[in-house]
Amino acid sequence: MTRLLLGMGLREFSMHPAQLLRVKQEVLHADCARLEPLVDQVLEAYEPEEQATALRLLAKP
């Protein structure tokens, strides 16, 4: 869900040290300008199928 949080504008994270490298890689490779409209789709989705589809799009690199 790192990409979701980045798309929502979060820039500071707190996590267990074992997760640092994986999350750091997600942050470094994320295109926040592309993520923001995808997050809007997730937040605007009403039906569970719409939400699932929007989350799948958000998860794609």
All heavy atoms as TSV, in Angstrom:
chain	resi	resn	atom	element	x	y	z
A	1	MET	N	N	0.807	-1.195	0.000
A	1	MET	CA	C	0.000	0.000	0.000
A	1	MET	C	C	0.858	1.270	0.000
A	1	MET	O	O	0.323	2.359	0.105
A	1	MET	CB	C	-0.935	0.003	1.212
A	1	MET	CG	C	-2.015	-1.060	1.155
A	1	MET	SD	S	-3.202	-0.680	-0.122
A	1	MET	CE	C	-3.260	-2.215	-0.973
A	2	THR	N	N	2.164	1.115	-0.150
A	2	THR	CA	C	3.061	2.275	-0.191
A	2	THR	C	C	2.665	3.219	-1.313
A	2	THR	O	O	2.621	4.435	-1.138
A	2	THR	CB	C	4.519	1.823	-0.373
A	2	THR	OG1	O	4.855	0.921	0.680
A	2	THR	CG2	C	5.464	2.996	-0.350
A	3	ARG	N	N	2.348	2.663	-2.495
A	3	ARG	CA	C	1.987	3.493	-3.638
A	3	ARG	C	C	0.695	4.268	-3.368
A	3	ARG	O	O	0.563	5.424	-3.772
A	3	ARG	CB	C	1.865	2.630	-4.881
A	3	ARG	CG	C	3.195	1.972	-5.245
A	3	ARG	CD	C	3.049	0.822	-6.208
A	3	ARG	NE	N	2.730	1.201	-7.563
A	3	ARG	CZ	C	3.585	1.745	-8.425
A	3	ARG	NH1	N	4.812	1.972	-8.042
A	3	ARG	NH2	N	3.214	2.047	-9.642
A	4	LEU	N	N	-0.242	3.657	-2.686
A	4	LEU	CA	C	-1.480	4.332	-2.320
A	4	LEU	C	C	-1.177	5.516	-1.401
A	4	LEU	O	O	-1.664	6.632	-1.609
A	4	LEU	CB	C	-2.444	3.360	-1.635
A	4	LEU	CG	C	-3.764	3.945	-1.153
A	4	LEU	CD1	C	-4.638	4.361	-2.328
A	4	LEU	CD2	C	-4.493	2.934	-0.284
A	5	LEU	N	N	-0.358	5.288	-0.400
A	5	LEU	CA	C	-0.014	6.349	0.547
A	5	LEU	C	C	0.763	7.476	-0.128
A	5	LEU	O	O	0.533	8.648	0.153
A	5	LEU	CB	C	0.780	5.764	1.717
A	5	LEU	CG	C	0.010	4.768	2.591
A	5	LEU	CD1	C	0.944	4.128	3.610
A	5	LEU	CD2	C	-1.168	5.430	3.269
A	6	LEU	N	N	1.680	7.127	-1.035
A	6	LEU	CA	C	2.413	8.157	-1.774
A	6	LEU	C	C	1.461	8.990	-2.624
A	6	LEU	O	O	1.589	10.214	-2.696
A	6	LEU	CB	C	3.480	7.512	-2.662
A	6	LEU	CG	C	4.712	6.974	-1.959
A	6	LEU	CD1	C	5.546	6.149	-2.924
A	6	LEU	CD2	C	5.532	8.110	-1.376
A	7	GLY	N	N	0.536	8.327	-3.276
A	7	GLY	CA	C	-0.439	9.026	-4.097
A	7	GLY	C	C	-1.347	9.937	-3.295
A	7	GLY	O	O	-1.891	10.905	-3.811
A	8	MET	N	N	-1.510	9.628	-2.017
A	8	MET	CA	C	-2.319	10.473	-1.129
A	8	MET	C	C	-1.510	11.635	-0.572
A	8	MET	O	O	-2.042	12.475	0.144
A	8	MET	CB	C	-2.856	9.641	0.035
A	8	MET	CG	C	-3.888	8.655	-0.364
A	8	MET	SD	S	-4.389	7.707	1.093
A	8	MET	CE	C	-6.065	7.314	0.659
A	9	GLY	N	N	-0.215	11.663	-0.875
A	9	GLY	CA	C	0.616	12.781	-0.455
A	9	GLY	C	C	1.506	12.518	0.740
A	9	GLY	O	O	2.249	13.412	1.154
A	10	LEU	N	N	1.449	11.330	1.300
A	10	LEU	CA	C	2.309	11.035	2.444
A	10	LEU	C	C	3.762	10.942	1.989
A	10	LEU	O	O	4.062	10.345	0.955
A	10	LEU	CB	C	1.892	9.728	3.116
A	10	LEU	CG	C	0.801	9.864	4.170
A	10	LEU	CD1	C	-0.518	10.145	3.512
A	10	LEU	CD2	C	0.745	8.641	5.017
A	11	ARG	N	N	4.646	11.535	2.756
A	11	ARG	CA	C	6.067	11.514	2.419
A	11	ARG	C	C	6.934	11.036	3.580
A	11	ARG	O	O	8.138	10.891	3.435
A	11	ARG	CB	C	6.531	12.897	1.972
A	11	ARG	CG	C	5.824	13.405	0.720
A	11	ARG	CD	C	6.119	12.496	-0.462
A	11	ARG	NE	N	5.521	12.984	-1.682
A	11	ARG	CZ	C	4.376	12.550	-2.187
A	11	ARG	NH1	N	3.672	11.633	-1.555
A	11	ARG	NH2	N	3.912	13.028	-3.309
A	12	GLU	N	N	6.328	10.805	4.726
A	12	GLU	CA	C	7.055	10.289	5.879
A	12	GLU	C	C	6.350	9.037	6.361
A	12	GLU	O	O	5.124	9.019	6.491
A	12	GLU	CB	C	7.108	11.323	7.001
A	12	GLU	CG	C	7.924	12.543	6.639
A	12	GLU	CD	C	8.007	13.536	7.780
A	12	GLU	OE1	O	7.775	13.134	8.944
A	12	GLU	OE2	O	8.296	14.699	7.499
A	13	PHE	N	N	7.132	7.987	6.603
A	13	PHE	CA	C	6.574	6.708	6.992
A	13	PHE	C	C	7.273	6.195	8.237
A	13	PHE	O	O	8.451	6.453	8.444
A	13	PHE	CB	C	6.757	5.676	5.866
A	13	PHE	CG	C	6.090	6.065	4.586
A	13	PHE	CD1	C	6.770	6.767	3.622
A	13	PHE	CD2	C	4.773	5.716	4.348
A	13	PHE	CE1	C	6.157	7.140	2.445
A	13	PHE	CE2	C	4.149	6.067	3.173
A	13	PHE	CZ	C	4.839	6.782	2.217
A	14	SER	N	N	6.537	5.461	9.022
A	14	SER	CA	C	7.084	4.792	10.183
A	14	SER	C	C	6.826	3.300	9.995
A	14	SER	O	O	5.705	2.907	9.656
A	14	SER	CB	C	6.387	5.302	11.449
A	14	SER	OG	O	6.873	4.612	12.570
A	15	MET	N	N	7.863	2.497	10.171
A	15	MET	CA	C	7.708	1.068	9.917
A	15	MET	C	C	8.758	0.270	10.675
A	15	MET	O	O	9.730	0.824	11.188
A	15	MET	CB	C	7.825	0.787	8.428
A	15	MET	CG	C	9.219	0.991	7.882
A	15	MET	SD	S	9.279	1.200	6.131
A	15	MET	CE	C	8.721	2.870	5.972
A	16	HIS	N	N	8.555	-1.014	10.687
A	16	HIS	CA	C	9.524	-1.929	11.268
A	16	HIS	C	C	10.777	-1.906	10.387
A	16	HIS	O	O	10.683	-1.861	9.164
A	16	HIS	CB	C	8.924	-3.347	11.306
A	16	HIS	CG	C	9.748	-4.298	12.093
A	16	HIS	ND1	N	10.819	-4.958	11.557
A	16	HIS	CD2	C	9.668	-4.685	13.382
A	16	HIS	CE1	C	11.361	-5.723	12.466
A	16	HIS	NE2	N	10.682	-5.577	13.597
A	17	PRO	N	N	11.958	-1.925	10.989
A	17	PRO	CA	C	13.197	-1.871	10.212
A	17	PRO	C	C	13.312	-2.957	9.129
A	17	PRO	O	O	13.941	-2.728	8.091
A	17	PRO	CB	C	14.291	-2.050	11.270
A	17	PRO	CG	C	13.681	-1.545	12.527
A	17	PRO	CD	C	12.225	-1.895	12.436
A	18	ALA	N	N	12.685	-4.086	9.336
A	18	ALA	CA	C	12.764	-5.155	8.335
A	18	ALA	C	C	12.067	-4.767	7.034
A	18	ALA	O	O	12.343	-5.358	5.985
A	18	ALA	CB	C	12.142	-6.431	8.897
A	19	GLN	N	N	11.184	-3.775	7.067
A	19	GLN	CA	C	10.449	-3.340	5.880
A	19	GLN	C	C	11.134	-2.192	5.131
A	19	GLN	O	O	10.717	-1.838	4.035
A	19	GLN	CB	C	9.037	-2.902	6.279
A	19	GLN	CG	C	8.219	-3.985	6.925
A	19	GLN	CD	C	7.983	-5.145	5.980
A	19	GLN	OE1	O	7.763	-4.955	4.802
A	19	GLN	NE2	N	8.056	-6.350	6.506
A	20	LEU	N	N	12.170	-1.606	5.716
A	20	LEU	CA	C	12.772	-0.401	5.154
A	20	LEU	C	C	13.224	-0.554	3.711
A	20	LEU	O	O	12.908	0.288	2.869
A	20	LEU	CB	C	13.962	0.044	6.005
A	20	LEU	CG	C	13.622	0.811	7.261
A	20	LEU	CD1	C	14.873	1.057	8.089
A	20	LEU	CD2	C	12.939	2.109	6.927
A	21	LEU	N	N	13.971	-1.584	3.391
A	21	LEU	CA	C	14.514	-1.714	2.042
A	21	LEU	C	C	13.414	-1.867	0.996
A	21	LEU	O	O	13.465	-1.239	-0.069
A	21	LEU	CB	C	15.498	-2.876	1.963
A	21	LEU	CG	C	16.792	-2.669	2.732
A	21	LEU	CD1	C	17.673	-3.912	2.628
A	21	LEU	CD2	C	17.533	-1.454	2.223
A	22	ARG	N	N	12.411	-2.667	1.290
A	22	ARG	CA	C	11.331	-2.886	0.326
A	22	ARG	C	C	10.546	-1.597	0.090
A	22	ARG	O	O	10.266	-1.213	-1.042
A	22	ARG	CB	C	10.400	-3.995	0.802
A	22	ARG	CG	C	9.371	-4.403	-0.233
A	22	ARG	CD	C	8.623	-5.645	0.193
A	22	ARG	NE	N	7.836	-5.443	1.392
A	22	ARG	CZ	C	6.554	-5.060	1.380
A	22	ARG	NH1	N	5.941	-4.866	0.256
A	22	ARG	NH2	N	5.915	-4.900	2.509
A	23	VAL	N	N	10.225	-0.901	1.166
A	23	VAL	CA	C	9.468	0.349	1.045
A	23	VAL	C	C	10.324	1.424	0.379
A	23	VAL	O	O	9.837	2.186	-0.464
A	23	VAL	CB	C	8.946	0.810	2.422
A	23	VAL	CG1	C	8.322	2.186	2.334
A	23	VAL	CG2	C	7.941	-0.199	2.965
A	24	LYS	N	N	11.597	1.457	0.701
A	24	LYS	CA	C	12.490	2.436	0.081
A	24	LYS	C	C	12.521	2.240	-1.430
A	24	LYS	O	O	12.476	3.214	-2.193
A	24	LYS	CB	C	13.903	2.315	0.656
A	24	LYS	CG	C	14.866	3.307	0.073
A	24	LYS	CD	C	16.250	3.167	0.683
A	24	LYS	CE	C	17.211	4.157	0.058
A	24	LYS	NZ	N	18.552	4.055	0.643
A	25	GLN	N	N	12.577	1.012	-1.883
A	25	GLN	CA	C	12.570	0.732	-3.322
A	25	GLN	C	C	11.261	1.204	-3.962
A	25	GLN	O	O	11.265	1.769	-5.051
A	25	GLN	CB	C	12.785	-0.760	-3.589
A	25	GLN	CG	C	14.188	-1.236	-3.285
A	25	GLN	CD	C	15.226	-0.491	-4.103
A	25	GLN	OE1	O	15.082	-0.317	-5.295
A	25	GLN	NE2	N	16.270	-0.031	-3.430
A	26	GLU	N	N	10.155	0.982	-3.300
A	26	GLU	CA	C	8.858	1.447	-3.812
A	26	GLU	C	C	8.858	2.971	-3.935
A	26	GLU	O	O	8.398	3.515	-4.943
A	26	GLU	CB	C	7.718	1.024	-2.884
A	26	GLU	CG	C	7.333	-0.418	-3.008
A	26	GLU	CD	C	6.589	-0.715	-4.295
A	26	GLU	OE1	O	5.872	0.155	-4.821
A	26	GLU	OE2	O	6.733	-1.844	-4.775
A	27	VAL	N	N	9.373	3.649	-2.924
A	27	VAL	CA	C	9.393	5.114	-2.932
A	27	VAL	C	C	10.296	5.627	-4.049
A	27	VAL	O	O	9.930	6.543	-4.796
A	27	VAL	CB	C	9.842	5.661	-1.557
A	27	VAL	CG1	C	10.099	7.158	-1.616
A	27	VAL	CG2	C	8.799	5.333	-0.495
A	28	LEU	N	N	11.463	5.042	-4.197
A	28	LEU	CA	C	12.407	5.497	-5.214
A	28	LEU	C	C	11.901	5.285	-6.635
A	28	LEU	O	O	12.212	6.064	-7.533
A	28	LEU	CB	C	13.757	4.779	-5.035
A	28	LEU	CG	C	14.545	5.179	-3.786
A	28	LEU	CD1	C	15.793	4.307	-3.654
A	28	LEU	CD2	C	14.927	6.645	-3.834
A	29	HIS	N	N	11.126	4.244	-6.851
A	29	HIS	CA	C	10.645	3.934	-8.192
A	29	HIS	C	C	9.249	4.489	-8.484
A	29	HIS	O	O	8.748	4.347	-9.596
A	29	HIS	CB	C	10.666	2.421	-8.420
A	29	HIS	CG	C	12.049	1.876	-8.468
A	29	HIS	ND1	N	12.606	1.180	-7.416
A	29	HIS	CD2	C	13.004	1.948	-9.418
A	29	HIS	CE1	C	13.832	0.835	-7.737
A	29	HIS	NE2	N	14.107	1.293	-8.949
A	30	ALA	N	N	8.641	5.121	-7.522
A	30	ALA	CA	C	7.270	5.616	-7.688
A	30	ALA	C	C	7.258	6.935	-8.458
A	30	ALA	O	O	8.125	7.787	-8.282
A	30	ALA	CB	C	6.619	5.805	-6.326
A	31	ASP	N	N	6.268	7.077	-9.307
A	31	ASP	CA	C	6.007	8.327	-10.022
A	31	ASP	C	C	4.763	8.939	-9.385
A	31	ASP	O	O	3.634	8.588	-9.733
A	31	ASP	CB	C	5.787	8.035	-11.506
A	31	ASP	CG	C	5.464	9.265	-12.308
A	31	ASP	OD1	O	5.437	10.377	-11.740
A	31	ASP	OD2	O	5.226	9.129	-13.525
A	32	CYS	N	N	4.977	9.825	-8.433
A	32	CYS	CA	C	3.862	10.377	-7.652
A	32	CYS	C	C	2.861	11.116	-8.525
A	32	CYS	O	O	1.667	11.100	-8.242
A	32	CYS	CB	C	4.385	11.275	-6.544
A	32	CYS	SG	S	5.284	10.349	-5.274
A	33	ALA	N	N	3.321	11.754	-9.591
A	33	ALA	CA	C	2.394	12.460	-10.482
A	33	ALA	C	C	1.437	11.476	-11.154
A	33	ALA	O	O	0.285	11.803	-11.417
A	33	ALA	CB	C	3.179	13.244	-11.531
A	34	ARG	N	N	1.893	10.262	-11.427
A	34	ARG	CA	C	1.036	9.240	-12.027
A	34	ARG	C	C	0.131	8.599	-10.975
A	34	ARG	O	O	-0.998	8.211	-11.273
A	34	ARG	CB	C	1.890	8.151	-12.684
A	34	ARG	CG	C	1.077	7.120	-13.424
A	34	ARG	CD	C	1.942	6.005	-14.003
A	34	ARG	NE	N	2.279	4.979	-13.042
A	34	ARG	CZ	C	1.459	4.002	-12.652
A	34	ARG	NH1	N	0.243	3.940	-13.099
A	34	ARG	NH2	N	1.852	3.085	-11.803
A	35	LEU	N	N	0.624	8.512	-9.749
A	35	LEU	CA	C	-0.141	7.852	-8.687
A	35	LEU	C	C	-1.337	8.669	-8.204
A	35	LEU	O	O	-2.373	8.102	-7.854
A	35	LEU	CB	C	0.767	7.537	-7.498
A	35	LEU	CG	C	1.874	6.517	-7.747
A	35	LEU	CD1	C	2.760	6.401	-6.517
A	35	LEU	CD2	C	1.297	5.180	-8.127
A	36	GLU	N	N	-1.216	9.986	-8.189
A	36	GLU	CA	C	-2.283	10.826	-7.642
A	36	GLU	C	C	-3.634	10.621	-8.338
A	36	GLU	O	O	-4.647	10.425	-7.671
A	36	GLU	CB	C	-1.858	12.287	-7.654
A	36	GLU	CG	C	-0.767	12.568	-6.639
A	36	GLU	CD	C	-0.203	13.968	-6.720
A	36	GLU	OE1	O	-0.754	14.800	-7.479
A	36	GLU	OE2	O	0.785	14.224	-6.032
A	37	PRO	N	N	-3.700	10.634	-9.685
A	37	PRO	CA	C	-5.009	10.390	-10.312
A	37	PRO	C	C	-5.522	8.967	-10.081
A	37	PRO	O	O	-6.733	8.740	-9.997
A	37	PRO	CB	C	-4.776	10.644	-11.802
A	37	PRO	CG	C	-3.346	10.936	-11.978
A	37	PRO	CD	C	-2.700	11.005	-10.644
A	38	LEU	N	N	-4.614	8.012	-9.949
A	38	LEU	CA	C	-5.032	6.635	-9.676
A	38	LEU	C	C	-5.637	6.520	-8.277
A	38	LEU	O	O	-6.609	5.791	-8.074
A	38	LEU	CB	C	-3.858	5.679	-9.840
A	38	LEU	CG	C	-3.310	5.538	-11.261
A	38	LEU	CD1	C	-2.051	4.687	-11.257
A	38	LEU	CD2	C	-4.350	4.970	-12.189
A	39	VAL	N	N	-5.071	7.247	-7.331
A	39	VAL	CA	C	-5.625	7.250	-5.976
A	39	VAL	C	C	-7.011	7.885	-5.990
A	39	VAL	O	O	-7.921	7.408	-5.317
A	39	VAL	CB	C	-4.682	7.985	-4.990
A	39	VAL	CG1	C	-5.369	8.272	-3.679
A	39	VAL	CG2	C	-3.429	7.154	-4.761
A	40	ASP	N	N	-7.173	8.935	-6.789
A	40	ASP	CA	C	-8.498	9.556	-6.907
A	40	ASP	C	C	-9.520	8.537	-7.401
A	40	ASP	O	O	-10.654	8.509	-6.919
A	40	ASP	CB	C	-8.450	10.757	-7.853
A	40	ASP	CG	C	-7.698	11.929	-7.259
A	40	ASP	OD1	O	-7.541	11.977	-6.021
A	40	ASP	OD2	O	-7.268	12.806	-8.036
A	41	GLN	N	N	-9.127	7.692	-8.349
A	41	GLN	CA	C	-10.030	6.648	-8.849
A	41	GLN	C	C	-10.403	5.673	-7.733
A	41	GLN	O	O	-11.553	5.253	-7.637
A	41	GLN	CB	C	-9.393	5.885	-10.006
A	41	GLN	CG	C	-9.293	6.668	-11.279
A	41	GLN	CD	C	-8.639	5.854	-12.380
A	41	GLN	OE1	O	-8.243	4.708	-12.186
A	41	GLN	NE2	N	-8.501	6.462	-13.544
A	42	VAL	N	N	-9.432	5.313	-6.917
A	42	VAL	CA	C	-9.699	4.397	-5.802
A	42	VAL	C	C	-10.687	5.037	-4.827
A	42	VAL	O	O	-11.652	4.403	-4.405
A	42	VAL	CB	C	-8.391	4.024	-5.057
A	42	VAL	CG1	C	-8.689	3.245	-3.788
A	42	VAL	CG2	C	-7.463	3.231	-5.961
A	43	LEU	N	N	-10.457	6.289	-4.503
A	43	LEU	CA	C	-11.304	6.964	-3.525
A	43	LEU	C	C	-12.709	7.234	-4.055
A	43	LEU	O	O	-13.673	7.272	-3.285
A	43	LEU	CB	C	-10.646	8.272	-3.074
A	43	LEU	CG	C	-9.325	8.111	-2.334
A	43	LEU	CD1	C	-8.722	9.482	-2.043
A	43	LEU	CD2	C	-9.499	7.322	-1.054
A	44	GLU	N	N	-12.839	7.419	-5.359
A	44	GLU	CA	C	-14.145	7.695	-5.952
A	44	GLU	C	C	-14.936	6.428	-6.275
A	44	GLU	O	O	-16.134	6.500	-6.522
A	44	GLU	CB	C	-13.972	8.530	-7.215
A	44	GLU	CG	C	-13.471	9.932	-6.925
A	44	GLU	CD	C	-13.091	10.700	-8.172
A	44	GLU	OE1	O	-13.200	10.146	-9.291
A	44	GLU	OE2	O	-12.665	11.855	-8.027
A	45	ALA	N	N	-14.256	5.283	-6.284
A	45	ALA	CA	C	-14.925	4.027	-6.623
A	45	ALA	C	C	-15.942	3.678	-5.542
A	45	ALA	O	O	-15.656	3.776	-4.344
A	45	ALA	CB	C	-13.899	2.914	-6.780
A	46	TYR	N	N	-17.115	3.261	-5.978
A	46	TYR	CA	C	-18.176	2.934	-5.039
A	46	TYR	C	C	-18.366	1.427	-4.919
A	46	TYR	O	O	-18.460	0.891	-3.825
A	46	TYR	CB	C	-19.486	3.600	-5.476
A	46	TYR	CG	C	-20.623	3.339	-4.535
A	46	TYR	CD1	C	-20.679	3.954	-3.297
A	46	TYR	CD2	C	-21.631	2.450	-4.878
A	46	TYR	CE1	C	-21.719	3.704	-2.422
A	46	TYR	CE2	C	-22.676	2.195	-4.010
A	46	TYR	CZ	C	-22.719	2.816	-2.791
A	46	TYR	OH	O	-23.746	2.564	-1.925
A	47	GLU	N	N	-18.423	0.764	-6.035
A	47	GLU	CA	C	-18.636	-0.678	-6.051
A	47	GLU	C	C	-17.338	-1.413	-5.737
A	47	GLU	O	O	-16.259	-0.964	-6.140
A	47	GLU	CB	C	-19.160	-1.129	-7.413
A	47	GLU	CG	C	-20.509	-0.550	-7.782
A	47	GLU	CD	C	-21.622	-1.034	-6.870
A	47	GLU	OE1	O	-21.553	-2.192	-6.419
A	47	GLU	OE2	O	-22.545	-0.250	-6.613
A	48	PRO	N	N	-17.403	-2.545	-5.049
A	48	PRO	CA	C	-16.196	-3.314	-4.727
A	48	PRO	C	C	-15.376	-3.681	-5.963
A	48	PRO	O	O	-14.146	-3.663	-5.917
A	48	PRO	CB	C	-16.733	-4.559	-4.030
A	48	PRO	CG	C	-18.053	-4.147	-3.482
A	48	PRO	CD	C	-18.591	-3.137	-4.440
A	49	GLU	N	N	-16.041	-3.987	-7.068
A	49	GLU	CA	C	-15.318	-4.344	-8.288
A	49	GLU	C	C	-14.533	-3.146	-8.822
A	49	GLU	O	O	-13.409	-3.290	-9.300
A	49	GLU	CB	C	-16.276	-4.854	-9.373
A	49	GLU	CG	C	-17.013	-6.123	-9.003
A	49	GLU	CD	C	-18.270	-5.845	-8.174
A	49	GLU	OE1	O	-18.812	-4.722	-8.211
A	49	GLU	OE2	O	-18.703	-6.760	-7.461
A	50	GLU	N	N	-15.143	-1.961	-8.739
A	50	GLU	CA	C	-14.465	-0.738	-9.172
A	50	GLU	C	C	-13.244	-0.465	-8.290
A	50	GLU	O	O	-12.191	-0.065	-8.776
A	50	GLU	CB	C	-15.408	0.462	-9.101
A	50	GLU	CG	C	-16.540	0.439	-10.076
A	50	GLU	CD	C	-17.513	1.577	-9.841
A	50	GLU	OE1	O	-17.432	2.250	-8.780
A	50	GLU	OE2	O	-18.363	1.808	-10.707
A	51	GLN	N	N	-13.419	-0.676	-6.997
A	51	GLN	CA	C	-12.317	-0.458	-6.074
A	51	GLN	C	C	-11.176	-1.423	-6.360
A	51	GLN	O	O	-10.006	-1.030	-6.386
A	51	GLN	CB	C	-12.791	-0.622	-4.629
A	51	GLN	CG	C	-13.764	0.438	-4.196
A	51	GLN	CD	C	-14.412	0.123	-2.864
A	51	GLN	OE1	O	-14.363	-1.006	-2.373
A	51	GLN	NE2	N	-15.036	1.119	-2.263
A	52	ALA	N	N	-11.504	-2.682	-6.587
A	52	ALA	CA	C	-10.479	-3.692	-6.862
A	52	ALA	C	C	-9.725	-3.361	-8.147
A	52	ALA	O	O	-8.498	-3.477	-8.205
A	52	ALA	CB	C	-11.111	-5.075	-6.943
A	53	THR	N	N	-10.448	-2.945	-9.171
A	53	THR	CA	C	-9.816	-2.597	-10.437
A	53	THR	C	C	-8.894	-1.391	-10.252
A	53	THR	O	O	-7.760	-1.382	-10.756
A	53	THR	CB	C	-10.882	-2.265	-11.505
A	53	THR	OG1	O	-11.699	-3.421	-11.695
A	53	THR	CG2	C	-10.256	-1.864	-12.815
A	54	ALA	N	N	-9.350	-0.384	-9.546
A	54	ALA	CA	C	-8.538	0.807	-9.309
A	54	ALA	C	C	-7.291	0.468	-8.498
A	54	ALA	O	O	-6.205	0.979	-8.774
A	54	ALA	CB	C	-9.371	1.876	-8.603
A	55	LEU	N	N	-7.424	-0.398	-7.522
A	55	LEU	CA	C	-6.252	-0.800	-6.722
A	55	LEU	C	C	-5.262	-1.603	-7.558
A	55	LEU	O	O	-4.053	-1.464	-7.390
A	55	LEU	CB	C	-6.694	-1.605	-5.498
A	55	LEU	CG	C	-7.307	-0.791	-4.375
A	55	LEU	CD1	C	-7.914	-1.704	-3.321
A	55	LEU	CD2	C	-6.269	0.134	-3.756
A	56	ARG	N	N	-5.755	-2.428	-8.466
A	56	ARG	CA	C	-4.848	-3.176	-9.354
A	56	ARG	C	C	-4.060	-2.221	-10.242
A	56	ARG	O	O	-2.866	-2.409	-10.456
A	56	ARG	CB	C	-5.620	-4.178	-10.193
A	56	ARG	CG	C	-5.900	-5.484	-9.479
A	56	ARG	CD	C	-6.361	-6.579	-10.431
A	56	ARG	NE	N	-7.641	-6.274	-11.049
A	56	ARG	CZ	C	-8.829	-6.494	-10.491
A	56	ARG	NH1	N	-8.911	-7.049	-9.291
A	56	ARG	NH2	N	-9.940	-6.185	-11.124
A	57	LEU	N	N	-4.710	-1.202	-10.768
A	57	LEU	CA	C	-4.017	-0.201	-11.590
A	57	LEU	C	C	-2.969	0.528	-10.771
A	57	LEU	O	O	-1.878	0.829	-11.269
A	57	LEU	CB	C	-5.012	0.805	-12.164
A	57	LEU	CG	C	-5.940	0.293	-13.242
A	57	LEU	CD1	C	-6.976	1.374	-13.588
A	57	LEU	CD2	C	-5.165	-0.097	-14.487
A	58	LEU	N	N	-3.279	0.800	-9.538
A	58	LEU	CA	C	-2.344	1.492	-8.657
A	58	LEU	C	C	-1.128	0.620	-8.337
A	58	LEU	O	O	-0.027	1.119	-8.181
A	58	LEU	CB	C	-3.072	1.879	-7.358
A	58	LEU	CG	C	-2.316	2.740	-6.379
A	58	LEU	CD1	C	-2.000	4.095	-6.975
A	58	LEU	CD2	C	-3.117	2.911	-5.118
A	59	ALA	N	N	-1.327	-0.672	-8.279
A	59	ALA	CA	C	-0.233	-1.585	-7.918
A	59	ALA	C	C	0.742	-1.822	-9.067
A	59	ALA	O	O	1.859	-2.277	-8.836
A	59	ALA	CB	C	-0.817	-2.921	-7.459
A	60	LYS	N	N	0.333	-1.512	-10.299
A	60	LYS	CA	C	1.223	-1.729	-11.445
A	60	LYS	C	C	2.351	-0.716	-11.419
A	60	LYS	O	O	2.119	0.470	-11.220
A	60	LYS	CB	C	0.452	-1.586	-12.760
A	60	LYS	CG	C	-0.508	-2.701	-13.027
A	60	LYS	CD	C	-1.165	-2.495	-14.366
A	60	LYS	CE	C	-2.176	-3.595	-14.638
A	60	LYS	NZ	N	-2.858	-3.390	-15.927
A	61	PRO	N	N	3.570	-1.181	-11.641
A	61	PRO	CA	C	4.713	-0.252	-11.666
A	61	PRO	C	C	4.700	0.671	-12.861
A	61	PRO	O	O	4.079	0.538	-13.802
A	61	PRO	CB	C	5.924	-1.161	-11.718
A	61	PRO	CG	C	5.460	-2.541	-11.796
A	61	PRO	CD	C	3.977	-2.532	-11.749
